[in-house]
Amino acid sequence: MKATIWHNPKCGTSRKTLAILEDTPDVDLTVIEYLKNPPTRAKLEQLFHDAGMTPQDGLRVRGSPAEELGLTKENASADDILDAMAREPILIERPLVETDKGVKLCRPQELVHELL
């Protein structure tokens, strides 16, 4: 099975999710450090759609400039949030994992088992 993790090595949950993926037999794993290699706006849109999430659901507020950018307000549109995430990937909540079975924001890390 192919799996891709949009990973931040400084995040404990992301590291734990990566460890689960690495310890799972027969997983062909791609690790993307999204702060160094951010997803495109179109890829973000696809990931959130496939995960059944809105961009608001995938917005990282803690440790990011989301509030200062006005992205936590009710009138912040999905387009505004996606555009901001594409410019500043620190705004993306992590870790996102994509497999043939779908996409999940793996918080907590045990959610990754639903994709394996």
C-alpha positions as CSV (number, residue, x, y, z in Angstrom):
1,M,0.0,0.0,0.0
2,K,1.2,3.5,-0.8
3,A,1.0,6.1,1.9
4,T,2.1,9.8,2.0
5,I,2.5,11.7,5.2
6,W,2.6,15.5,5.2
7,H,5.0,15.7,8.1
8,N,6.6,18.2,10.5
9,P,9.5,16.5,12.3
10,K,9.2,19.0,15.2
11,C,5.6,17.8,16.0
12,G,5.3,14.9,18.4
13,T,2.0,13.7,16.9
14,S,3.5,13.8,13.4
15,R,6.5,11.8,14.6
16,K,4.3,9.2,16.3
17,T,2.1,8.9,13.2
18,L,5.2,8.5,11.0
19,A,6.5,5.7,13.4
20,I,3.2,3.8,13.0
21,L,3.5,4.1,9.2
22,E,7.2,3.0,9.2
23,D,6.4,0.0,11.5
24,T,3.5,-1.2,9.3
25,P,4.5,-4.0,6.9
26,D,4.1,-3.5,3.2
27,V,3.7,0.3,3.3
28,D,5.4,2.2,0.5
29,L,5.9,5.4,2.4
30,T,6.5,8.9,1.0
31,V,7.4,11.5,3.7
32,I,6.9,15.2,2.7
33,E,8.2,17.8,5.1
34,Y,5.5,20.2,4.2
35,L,7.2,23.3,5.7
36,K,10.1,22.7,3.3
37,N,8.0,21.4,0.4
38,P,4.5,22.9,0.8
39,P,1.6,21.4,-1.0
40,T,0.0,23.5,-3.7
41,R,-3.3,25.2,-3.1
42,A,-4.9,22.6,-5.4
43,K,-3.3,19.7,-3.5
44,L,-4.6,21.2,-0.2
45,E,-8.1,21.5,-1.6
46,Q,-7.9,17.9,-2.8
47,L,-6.6,16.6,0.6
48,F,-9.3,18.4,2.6
49,H,-12.0,17.3,0.2
50,D,-10.9,13.7,0.3
51,A,-10.7,13.8,4.1
52,G,-14.2,15.3,4.3
53,M,-12.9,18.4,6.0
54,T,-13.2,22.1,5.4
55,P,-10.1,24.3,5.2
56,Q,-11.2,25.7,8.5
57,D,-11.0,22.1,10.0
58,G,-7.4,21.9,8.7
59,L,-6.3,25.3,9.9
60,R,-3.6,25.2,12.6
61,V,-4.2,28.0,15.1
62,R,-1.8,27.2,17.9
63,G,1.7,28.2,17.0
64,S,0.7,29.9,13.8
65,P,-0.3,33.4,12.6
66,A,-3.9,32.3,11.9
67,E,-5.4,34.7,14.3
68,E,-3.3,37.7,13.3
69,L,-4.2,37.0,9.7
70,G,-8.0,37.0,10.5
71,L,-8.4,33.4,9.5
72,T,-10.1,32.3,12.7
73,K,-13.0,34.8,12.3
74,E,-16.4,33.5,11.1
75,N,-16.2,35.5,7.9
76,A,-12.9,34.0,6.8
77,S,-13.6,32.1,3.6
78,A,-12.3,28.7,2.6
79,D,-10.6,30.4,-0.3
80,D,-8.9,32.9,2.0
81,I,-7.7,30.1,4.2
82,L,-6.4,27.9,1.3
83,D,-4.6,30.9,-0.2
84,A,-3.0,31.6,3.2
85,M,-2.0,28.0,3.7
86,A,-0.4,27.9,0.3
87,R,1.7,31.0,1.2
88,E,2.4,30.0,4.8
89,P,2.4,26.2,5.3
90,I,2.8,26.7,9.1
91,L,-1.0,27.3,8.9
92,I,-1.6,23.6,7.9
93,E,-2.6,21.3,10.8
94,R,-0.6,18.1,10.8
95,P,-0.1,15.3,10.1
96,L,-2.2,14.7,7.0
97,V,-1.9,11.1,5.7
98,E,-3.1,10.0,2.3
99,T,-3.4,6.3,1.2
100,D,-5.6,4.4,-1.3
101,K,-8.2,4.3,1.5
102,G,-8.5,8.0,1.8
103,V,-7.1,11.0,3.7
104,K,-7.1,11.8,7.4
105,L,-5.8,14.4,9.7
106,C,-4.2,12.0,12.1
107,R,-4.8,13.8,15.4
108,P,-4.6,11.6,17.5
109,Q,-2.0,9.5,15.7
110,E,-4.1,6.3,16.2
111,L,-6.4,7.6,13.4
112,V,-3.8,6.5,10.9
113,H,-4.8,2.9,11.5
114,E,-8.1,3.6,9.7
115,L,-6.1,4.3,6.5
116,L,-4.1,1.1,6.6
